[in-house]
């Protein structure tokens, strides 16, 4: 096949009038005319110009290709530098956070040491007084004396914890060490359920109209006054669940190994509402204390701990403080981690002002209440708000490990059918002060 005199591409003789590659117009003259000197000269000039233009075009395309390669390489280098800068920032933030935590722990240990020293000195004084009064006598146990059971208030213990407040950028603006009272409910085999004392009070339940991400079912805001109660410090763990699930059945069977993510310190999940109620009944029978799921008002009051912001952390939330889908942001904070699974309870080593942890994210938490579309005619005393038995929908609070941050707000309300369970559904329990 003949080739184009400009670009050397093959073409079909007597068929192609133009080169399929460079669009060169082959000589439009009949063969005898091509022998005329003037036409030969004209064609030579035309061909020389076309070859020059083709060469310039090829050179320009090659330069453009090289420029594109260089631009792509520059973009890759810029991305690598941006990634390195972000990693450096995260490492700096982590180091700063670790330093703050260590300083807070050091302060806490110093306070505990001082308190222990005072208690030890007091015990020594009391022991010396007893020895002076009864130098010859040894303590004895009197037979047949009735055993006196201490009330919960007599068995209260105290613990310290760190509370952090954030601005809308996700930056800490306040950090303090608080104290709270609790009683450890012994479940057997050295397994305890820590129940934190929540003092009664009044709060505004629901969200204000200007809160970012609010939904209509969070209104109207209304005052609720609650008496004191106790609530579990963390969501029920798999260790606690297994211990109670192995107890004799009351109304329904409980699977001791039902969780999707398996670890003793992880919150139990895959729990439906009926399972959580059965857990409370077995726990009540074991301990002789009346346990139940929290009312929706009790849950929000305990979560807020006196705050009126979207989160008990303040104006926003970060994945350094809670387990949720941190690849999304709530306000003006930076993107964070999406762990794609539950985390051990208390692993963030932070709490709200009442001493409760894992209220935002990790697992949704069942409440005792039936689902209502809004707060119209809601009880003002913090009691459980029930509907007739035909309503099979129950309230969930707090968000889960897979949730966007807006679904983890203190006022956020969710629902599911009472017989449904998922890998992000757990619960905590309350004990009412009588």
C-alpha positions, 0 to 999 in steps of 0.5 A: 500500500502507498504511504502518505508523503507527509506522515508516512501513514498507509492509505488506499490508492484511488480510494482515499482522497485525504490521508486518514491520519494527517488529512493531507489532500492527495494531488487532485490533478490528473496524472498528465498534469502532474508532469507540468513543471509549474504544478510540480513546483506548486506541489513541492511547496505544498508538501514541504509546508505540510511536512513542516506543519506536521513536524511542529504538530508532533513536537507540540503533542510530545511536549504536551504529553511530557507536560501532562506527565510532569503535572501528574507527578507533581500532583502525586508529590503534592498528595504525598506531602498533604498526607504526610502533613495530615499524619504529622498533625494527627501525631501531634494531636495524639501526643498532646492528648496523651500528655493532657491525659497523663497530667490529669492521671498524675493529678488524680493519683496525687489526690488519691494518694493524699486521700489514702494517707488521710484514711490510713492515719485515721485508721491508725488513730482509731486502732490505737484508741481501741487498743488503749480501751481494750488492751487484753481483749481480742475481737470475737464473733457473737453467735446467733446474732442477726445479720444486718444487710447494709443499704445501698446508700451505706455501700456507696463508693467514689470514683474520679474521672475526666470530663472534657468540653469541646468548642464547635471546632472540636478543640478542648476548651475545658478539662476537669476531674470530677467525682461520682458515687456508685455501688458495685452490684456483684453478679458472682465470679468476681463480675461486677456491674457498677451502678452510678448515682444520678441525683434528681433534678429538672431539665429541658427534654428535647432539642431547641429549634436551632440545633444542627441536625434536629428532627421534628420528633425531638419537640416540643422541648418540655421540662421534666423533673425526675427523682434520683436513680442509679444507672449502669456506668457503661452499656452492659458488656458481654461478660455481664450478659453471659453471666446473667444469660446463664441464670434460670430462664424467667420468660424467654431464652437468652443466647449467651454468645449472641454478639457479632463482635466478640470480646468480654469487654465489648458491649453486648449487641444483637439484643432485642428489646424483649431480651433486654427486659428478660435480662433485667428480670433475671438480674432483679431475681439474682440481686433482689434489687429491682432493675429495669430499662431506663425511661427515655427521660432518664436516659436523656437526663443522665446523658446530658448531665446538666448540659444543654449542648448537642453532646455532653462533650459540648458543641460537637464530637470527635472520634478521639472521644467516641466511637461513630463514623468519624469520616463525617463531621457534625460542625466545624471539627476535622474528619476522624476515624471510622472504626467499623466495629464496637470498642471496649466500654470505657476505652476512651477514659472520659465521662460526662459530669455524672461519670457515665461513658459511651453514651454517644455512639458505640451501640444504640441503647434500648429504653423502656418507652413505646415509640411516640412521634413527638413529645405532645402529652409526654409525662413530666415526671420522667416515668416510662411512657407506654402505649397499648400492647399493639404498639411493638415499637420501642425507643433507642438512644445514643447512636452506634459505631456506624452512625453519623455524628448527628445521630449520636446527639443527646436529644436524638431519638430512634426506634425499632421493633421490640423483637428486632436486634442488630450489631449496633443495638445494646442497652444499660440498666437503671435501679430506682431509689425507693 
